[in-house]
Amino acid sequence: MDTNTSTPRLSRSARRAVLVVHVTASASWLGLTLGLLALGITAATTGSAVSVETSVCAMLLFADWLLLPVAFLTLLSGLVLSLGTPWGLARHRWVVTKFWLTLATTAATVFALRPGVSAAVTAVAAGGPLPDAGDVLFGPVVSLSAYVFMTAISVLKPWGPTRRGRRLRALGGGPRQRA
């Protein structure tokens, strides 16, 4: 994580550019998840086989081509921001929480959401019904909850510094927690 108080810092313009990338990628991830949820609800509740197939095929397109690049861009830009600013990666509980939730939701996208949607597409394309509505609903619901939570803690910055952050603050490094 951030190992010393003399970590190189981003210039103001670089920090702003990375912040714009991070916020844009995060908002894109949230928007894609809302789209997946709408498609999943449609697939799970419609009586039309054509609508089910269209919905799960669109979900697979989102999952295969958009979600992972946006997830990795969010993770990378967040790491650059945390390591290149006084916030640090291990100085504040909200930053640590966002980091681990971003890793967890990225892993869940790879190992749960994409395989579930792919299985749904395979079953529906073969002429069968949607095998399990959970395959197309659970991932987007959990992801949406995580992203809204991460957005809230990014704005509110709760919980204060970690033990490491308190120690570094006592030594004169890092930002003060805002009220």
Secondary structure by P-SEA (a helix, b strand, c coil): cccccccccccaaaaaaaaaaaaaaaaaaaaaaaaaaaaaaaaaccccaaaaaaaaaaaaaaacccaaaaaaaaaaaaaaaaaaccccccccaaaaaaaaaaaaaaaaaaccaaaaaaaaaaaaaacccccccccccaaaaaaaaaaaaaaaaaaaccccccaaaaaaaaacccccccc
